Amino acid sequence: MSYMLRGLAGQGIRIVAADTTSLVEEARRRHEAAPTAAAALGRTLTGALLLTHVLLKDPRDRITVRFRGDGPLGGVIADAGLDGSVRGYVSNSGLDLPLRDDGKLDVGGAVGQGELEVIRSHAPLGDPYSSSVDIVTGEIAEDLAIFLAMSEQIRSAVMLGVYLENAQVVRAGGVIIQALPDADDEELALIERNVFGLGQLTEALGRDSLLEVMQRLSEGMELQVLTKEALPLQFSCRCSDRKAIDSLAFFSPEERQEMIDEDGGAEVVCHWCGEKRWIEPADFPESSGEIRCPDCGTLWHRQGQALMIRDGAQCACGRKVTLPA
């Protein structure tokens, strides 16, 4: 089982740690991800879960972490909440680059340069808040630490790791260590030495439990564990049969009829989790309640659904949107 622990070391050091082995392996299996892609996805999933306990307050809020790099991975995204659920995907799940000179997976080369965006979605009515920084290394952990320093003005150390054997995830986890306002120079120096002395996180998790890793990172300071019970974590998607059917509305009525005539229905694959659903012709969405662009056929609105595009806006083809009152 994947789980998370939270603690406070000394007077002003926050530690949030997670063992995400089982959920990262499930994500790898669902997306049939090759080792390099699996490592990038697993680090991002773990990082997103850690960020929820650093940046969110309302249990209904969620965080989306998106790496838009120019590397062959094509991008990686994760969506997580304080309830311990996370989902995510990579654009090129079959990517497996040669190992680096030090024998480690080349996640940085897979991600490349570009933008790291973190989006906080506030439920039920608050507008999403987005902030971004340039990708510096592409190794995920270092870039999240840079994001926290630049966007949140919080000094942080971020450790993320995914270790595979025979193309399967056998260890995965992450730690965020943050200096709170009460932290002093002695505590910061201790933490820095302890992080350096720990070495690779996945190797430490192979020797010790998650709690023991936290104790090693806080050695020389009193560690107060704030979680009475470990917080369970899981790979969990919010897709459904209804959402799969609704997604077919974005195809034109002619395209939907072609699916029925040629294939006898349609297979819908959720890009977040890889779940496949077969939609029978009788379940296809009706076209009678749809409003489409007269020029390009883009769906503007469906009866009973929230507005997809506002009246007076510009369609992708350049035509002005005109919706009925």
Backbone hydrogen bonds, N-H to C=O, Kabsch-Sander energy under -0.5 kcal/mol:
donor,donor_aa,acceptor,acceptor_aa,energy
2,S,233,L,-0.6
3,Y,19,D,-1.9
4,M,231,L,-1.8
5,L,17,A,-2.9
7,G,15,I,-2.8
8,L,224,Q,-2.5
9,A,13,I,-3.1
10,G,222,E,-2.4
12,G,9,A,-0.6
13,I,9,A,-1.7
14,R,12,G,-0.5
14,R,178,Q,-2.6
15,I,7,G,-2.7
16,V,176,I,-2.5
17,A,5,L,-2.8
18,A,174,G,-2.8
19,D,3,Y,-2.5
20,T,18,A,-0.7
20,T,172,A,-1.6
21,T,172,A,-0.8
24,V,20,T,-2.5
25,E,21,T,-2.1
26,E,22,S,-1.9
27,A,23,L,-2.2
28,R,24,V,-2.6
29,R,25,E,-2.5
30,R,26,E,-2.9
31,H,27,A,-2.2
32,E,28,R,-0.6
32,E,29,R,-0.7
33,A,28,R,-2.1
34,A,93,S,-2.9
37,A,95,L,-1.8
38,A,34,A,-3.1
39,A,35,P,-2.4
40,A,36,T,-2.1
41,L,37,A,-2.5
42,G,38,A,-3.0
43,R,39,A,-2.4
44,T,40,A,-1.9
45,L,41,L,-2.8
46,T,42,G,-2.3
47,G,43,R,-2.8
48,A,44,T,-2.4
49,L,45,L,-1.9
50,L,46,T,-2.2
51,L,47,G,-2.3
52,T,48,A,-1.4
53,H,49,L,-0.7
53,H,50,L,-0.9
54,V,51,L,-1.6
55,L,51,L,-2.9
56,L,52,T,-1.4
61,D,58,D,-2.0
62,R,121,S,-1.9
63,I,80,A,-2.9
64,T,119,I,-2.5
65,V,78,A,-2.8
66,R,64,T,-0.5
66,R,117,E,-2.9
67,F,76,V,-3.1
68,R,66,R,-0.7
68,R,115,E,-3.2
69,G,67,F,-0.8
70,D,113,Q,-1.9
71,G,111,V,-2.3
73,L,110,A,-2.5
74,G,71,G,-1.4
76,V,67,F,-1.7
77,I,89,Y,-2.2
78,A,65,V,-2.3
79,D,87,R,-2.9
80,A,63,I,-2.9
81,G,85,S,-1.9
82,L,61,D,-0.8
84,G,81,G,-1.8
86,V,234,Q,-1.7
87,R,79,D,-1.9
88,G,272,W,-0.9
89,Y,77,I,-1.8
91,S,75,G,-2.2
92,N,73,L,-1.5
93,S,91,S,-0.6
95,L,92,N,-1.5
100,R,104,K,-3.1
103,G,100,R,-2.0
107,V,105,L,-1.7
110,A,106,D,-1.4
111,V,107,V,-2.5
112,G,108,G,-2.7
115,E,68,R,-2.1
116,L,133,V,-3.1
117,E,66,R,-2.8
117,E,115,E,-0.5
118,V,131,S,-2.9
119,I,64,T,-2.7
120,R,129,Y,-3.3
121,S,62,R,-2.6
121,S,119,I,-0.6
122,H,120,R,-0.6
123,A,121,S,-0.6
129,Y,120,R,-2.8
131,S,118,V,-2.0
133,V,116,L,-2.2
135,I,114,G,-2.1
141,A,139,E,-2.1
144,L,140,I,-2.2
145,A,141,A,-2.1
146,I,142,E,-2.1
147,F,143,D,-2.3
148,L,144,L,-2.4
149,A,145,A,-1.9
150,M,146,I,-2.7
151,S,147,F,-3.0
152,E,147,F,-0.8
152,E,148,L,-0.7
154,I,148,L,-2.2
157,A,177,I,-2.7
159,M,175,V,-3.0
161,G,173,G,-2.3
163,Y,171,R,-3.4
165,E,168,Q,-2.6
168,Q,165,E,-1.7
170,V,163,Y,-2.6
171,R,163,Y,-1.6
173,G,161,G,-2.1
174,G,18,A,-2.2
175,V,159,M,-2.7
176,I,16,V,-2.8
177,I,157,A,-2.7
178,Q,14,R,-2.7
179,A,155,R,-2.3
180,L,12,G,-3.3
180,L,178,Q,-0.8
183,A,180,L,-2.2
188,L,184,D,-2.1
189,A,185,D,-2.2
190,L,186,E,-2.2
191,I,187,E,-2.6
192,E,188,L,-2.3
193,R,189,A,-2.1
194,N,190,L,-2.7
195,V,191,I,-2.8
196,F,192,E,-2.0
197,G,193,R,-2.4
198,L,194,N,-1.6
199,G,195,V,-1.0
204,A,200,Q,-2.0
205,L,201,L,-2.6
206,G,202,T,-1.0
207,R,203,E,-0.8
207,R,204,A,-0.8
208,D,204,A,-3.1
213,V,209,S,-2.0
214,M,210,L,-2.1
215,Q,211,L,-2.3
216,R,212,E,-2.2
217,L,213,V,-2.3
218,S,214,M,-1.5
219,E,216,R,-1.1
221,M,218,S,-2.2
224,Q,8,L,-2.9
224,Q,222,E,-0.6
225,V,223,L,-0.6
226,L,6,R,-2.6
226,L,224,Q,-0.6
227,T,6,R,-1.1
228,K,226,L,-0.7
231,L,4,M,-2.5
233,L,2,S,-2.3
234,Q,84,G,-2.5
236,S,86,V,-2.3
236,S,234,Q,-0.7
244,A,240,S,-2.1
245,I,241,D,-2.3
246,D,242,R,-2.6
247,S,243,K,-1.8
248,L,244,A,-0.7
248,L,245,I,-1.2
249,A,246,D,-1.6
250,F,247,S,-1.3
251,F,248,L,-1.7
256,R,252,S,-2.5
257,Q,253,P,-2.1
258,E,254,E,-1.8
259,M,255,E,-1.9
260,I,256,R,-1.8
261,D,257,Q,-2.7
262,E,258,E,-2.7
263,D,259,M,-2.3
264,G,259,M,-0.7
264,G,260,I,-1.1
265,G,259,M,-1.3
266,A,279,I,-1.8
268,V,266,A,-0.6
268,V,277,R,-3.2
269,V,267,E,-0.5
270,C,275,E,-2.6
274,G,270,C,-2.7
277,R,268,V,-2.5
279,I,266,A,-3.4
279,I,277,R,-0.5
280,E,278,W,-0.6
283,D,280,E,-1.8
284,F,281,P,-1.3
290,E,287,S,-1.5
291,I,301,H,-2.8
292,R,290,E,-0.5
293,C,298,T,-2.3
297,G,293,C,-1.6
300,W,291,I,-3.2
301,H,291,I,-1.6
303,Q,289,G,-2.0
305,Q,302,R,-2.1
308,M,300,W,-1.0
309,I,300,W,-0.8
312,G,321,V,-2.3
313,A,310,R,-2.0
315,C,313,A,-0.5
315,C,319,R,-3.2
318,G,315,C,-1.7
321,V,313,A,-3.3
